[in-house]
């Protein structure tokens, strides 16, 4: 089956004309060429599907449009982007034709030509009618400029990388926590829990783990830090597990040997069986506002909801460095185990 990306023209490939009096040729939409190259390289056919109401009339001469269209296609071709088809509906809305989007008449013959991979194929446009066309075809629809698909880069990421994302909101009498992760995109990590040093440690997980991490927590710190640290770990583990999905293609295992002058050894197995081995002797009860007794508790709670076996052994003299190297080392081991290559399931059991 073939993967096809149906692409709108105005507002998606090129900027929209404000009126028919404007020149037919318009600037390219930002980021469109790199995104289409990435999508094309992933095996997608590219097909333009556009409504051009009144095309061929006195106010919208066909020859003017065709001239601009040839230049546009030549520009894309010069950059390596090639369209398999260029499908145009010239009718006004009042004509009630069967080819004007969101009707599928314009693409029916193309879709029927060969089997379409409806799970991977998609429509991209800047209007609700483009999303409705996708719905009518039974495929994905992305509206350029909408939340989550604001840019072509974001759309290419969703289509090609098939990102493993999750947003988990956990609310109890003690804490209200929201964790967002994207395992296939690096971004500046954000953490706000009310505990400054704990925030810094959570940011180490995202930074050195190589994934997007956003943690927001309002907890009962007027009582103590325990609920905040524990519940953040539980929510983070749940988010990571949800984002991993069926775990196909992951490396599963991660290992890290001595790191920094505080010596840490870490191993991780994302095999679905939670277990923690934590060996450390911290010389202080607090680092910043984080009780050191809660460090192993954090990793135990993380292992529980992630479904991971985590082994941590750390030695050193500076307690601050020892705690920090725990988080950095676990992050680096997670980075290895989360990495996705191929589609195989790393087990003989049939599931993880």
N, C-alpha and C positions, 0 to 999 in steps of 0.2 A: 504494500500500500504506500501511497505517496503522501508526503507532508506538504501542504500548500499554505502559504500566507497570502490572503487576499488583502490588498492594500488600497485604501482610499487615496485620492489624488490631492485635491485642494484641502489645505489644513493639515495634511498628513505627510505627503511628499514635498509639496511646495506650500508656501503661505497662501492663505485665502485671498481671493480678490474681494475688495470691498463693494464693487459694483461692476456691471458689464462695461462701464466706460473705462475701467482700469485696463492697463496692458495685460495681455493674456499671460505673459511670462512673469513669474514671481520668484522670489528667493527660495532656496531650499529650506525646509524645516531643520532646525538645529539637530545635529547628531544622526541624521537619517542615513547617510552613506555608511559610516562605520557599523551602525546597527544592522543594516541590510546585508552587509558583507558577512557579518558574524552569523546571521540567520541563514544566509545562503550557504555558507561553509558547513552548516549543520545539516544540510541536505534538504532544505525547504525549496520548493518552487515558489517564485514570486509572481503574483498576478495582480494587475491594477484593475480595480472595479470602481467606476466613477459615474455619478450622475452629473450630466452637463445640460441642464434644462434650457431649451431654446436653441441648442447648438444647430447651426445651419440657417438660422433666421437672420433678418436684417440687422438686429442688434448684436448678434453673436456669429459672425461669419465662420464657416467651417474651415476655410483656408487659413485664417488667422490662428485658430486653435491647432490645426494640424501642424502648422509651421512651428509653433511653440512646443508642441508635443514631441515632434521629431528632435528638436534641440534638447529637450529634457531627457528623452531616452538616450540620446547620444552622450549626454553628460554622465548619466549613470553608467552607461556601458564603458566609458573611458576610465571609470574608477573600478570596473570589474563587476558592477551590479547589472544583472540581465533579467528582464521580465519575460516569463514564458507566454504571457498574453496581456493584452491591453483592452479591457472590456468597457464600453462606453454606452450609457443610456442618454439619448439626446432629447427625450420627451419632457414636456411640461407636466407638473403634477396633475393638472386637470385632465390629462389624456388617459389617466387610469390604466397605464400600460402594465404589463407583467414583468418588465425588466428593470423598472426603477427601484433602487434600493428603498426599503428593505425586502422587497420581493426578490425571489431567487431566480427569476427568469433569465437574467443576464449571465448567470454562472451555471445554470442547470446543465447545459451541454458539456461544459468543461468538467463539472463534477462527475457527470455520468460517463465520461470518457474512460477513466480508469478508477479503480477503488481508491477512495479517499481515507486517509488515516484521520478519523474524526476526533481521536483523543489528542493528537498533536497539532492538527491544522488549526488555523485561527484567522480572524478578521481584525485588522487594525484601522481605525479611523478616528475622526475628531467629533463625530456626531452620534447621537443615540441611535439613529437609523443604522449605523454600521454595526453597533452591538446587537441590534434587532436582527440584522441580516445573519450574523453569526448564530443567533438563537434559532433562526429559521433553518439554518443549515445543520444544526446540531453540533456546532464546534465552539471553540473559545472565542470570546470577543474582548478586545482591549480598546478602551477609549483614551486616546492620547490626551494628556492633560488632566485626567482624573486622578484622584488619590491612589498612590501605588503604581500608577502608569503615567506619571507626569512627563516623562521623557522617553525618547526612543531607546536610550541605553537601558532604562528600567524594563521596557517591553522585551528587548533582546535577552536580557537576563532571565526573565520569566519563561520565555520560549525555549531558549537554548540550554541554559544551565539547569532548568527544572529545579529551582531552588527549594531547599529543605528549610521551611520556615515554620514558626509557631509563635502564637501569642497566648499566654496563659495568665488568667486573672484569678487570683486566689484570695478569698476574703474570709477571715475568721473574726472572733471577738477580740483577738489580740493584734492582728495585722491585716493590712489591705495591700496586696502586692500585685504588680503587673510586670511580667517578664516577656520580652520580645527577642527572638533569636532568628538569624538567617545564617545557616551553616556554610553557605556558598558565597558570602559577600563580606569583605572586610570593611569595617567602618569604625570611626572613633567610638570606643565603648562609652556608655553612660550608665552611671549608677548613683542613685540618691536614696539612701536608707536612713539618714540621720546619724550614721556612724561614719565619720570621715575616713578612718583607716580601713574599715570594712569596704567602703566604696572604692578605695584605692585598690584593694585586693581583688574585688570583683572586676574592676577594669583590667587588671592583669590577665584574668581568665579570657576576656574577649580579645585583648590585644595580642597576647602570645598564643592564644588558641586559634587565631585567624578567622574569627567569625564575628558577625554583628551581634552586639549584646546591649540591651537596654533594660535596666532594672529600676523600678520605682517602688518604694515601700514606705508606708506610713504605719509605724508600729508603736507598741506601748512601752517606749523607752523610759517613761516615768517609773515603770516597775523595774525592768532590767533589760539587758541586751539579748537574752536567750531566745525569746520568741522571734525577734527580728532575724537573727542569724539563722536559726533553724528553719523558719518558714521560707526565707529567701532561698536557702539551699534546696528545700523540697520543691519549690516552684520552679527553680532553675532546672533541676533534674527532670521534672515533668515536661518542661518546654523542650529541652534537648531530646528527650525520648520521643515526643510528638513530632518534632522536626525530622528525626531520623527515619520515621515511617517504617517500612519493612526492612530497612537496613541493607538493601541490595547494593552491592558495589563498594561498601565501606571496607576499610582495612581491618576494622574490629579491634586490633591490638595497638597499644602505644607503649613505648619504652623510653625512659630518659635516665641517663646515668649522671654522675657528678656535674653540678651546675653552680657557678659562683663560688665564693669562698665559704659560704654556708653550704655544705655538701648534702645534696638531695638525690635520692634514687626513687623513681616512680615507675609503676607499671599499671596499665589499665586494660581491662577486657570488657567490651560492650556486649557480652554474651547473654545478658538478660538475668544473670544471677547476682543480686546485690551482696557485696561483702566489702569490708574495710579492714585493712591492716595499717595501723598508723603508729610509727615509732619515732618519738621525739621527746627530748627533755628541755622544756623552755625555762629559762632562768628568770623570767619575769611573769607576773600575773596579768599584766596589761601591756599591749603595744598600742599607743594612742588611746583610743576609746574601745578597743576590741579585747575582751578577755581571752587570753591564750588557751584557756580550757575549752573554748568554743570552736577552736580551729579544727581539732579532730571531729567534733560534733558536726561541724559544717560538712565535712567530706563524707561522714557516715550518712547524713541526711541526703546529700547529693547522690551517693551510691544507691540509696534505697529507691528513689523515684526514677533515676536514670536506668536502673537495672544494670549496674556495672560493678565489677570487682576492681577496687582501687587499693593499691599498695603504696604506701609512702614511708620512706625512711629518711630522716633528716638529722644532720649533725652540725654543730657550730657553736659559737660563743655569743654572737650578737643575736638576741632574740628577734629583733626587728627583721634582720636579714633572714633568719631561719623561717619565720612566718611567710615572708615575701617569697622566698625560694620555693616553699611548698606550693603556693598558688601558681607561680610562674611555671614550675616543673609539671604540675598537673595539667596546666594549659597546653604546654608543648606536647605532652603525651596525648592529650585529647586531640590536638591538631593532627597527629599521625593517625589516630584511630578513626576520626571522623572523615578523613579524606576518602573521596569516592573515585574509584577507577573501575570502569566496566559496569556490568549488571549482575554479577554472580553474588550469591548469598554465601557469606563466609562461614558455613557450617555444613555438616553432613546430616543434621536433624531435619532440614527442610524449613526451619523458621528460627528466628532469634527473638 
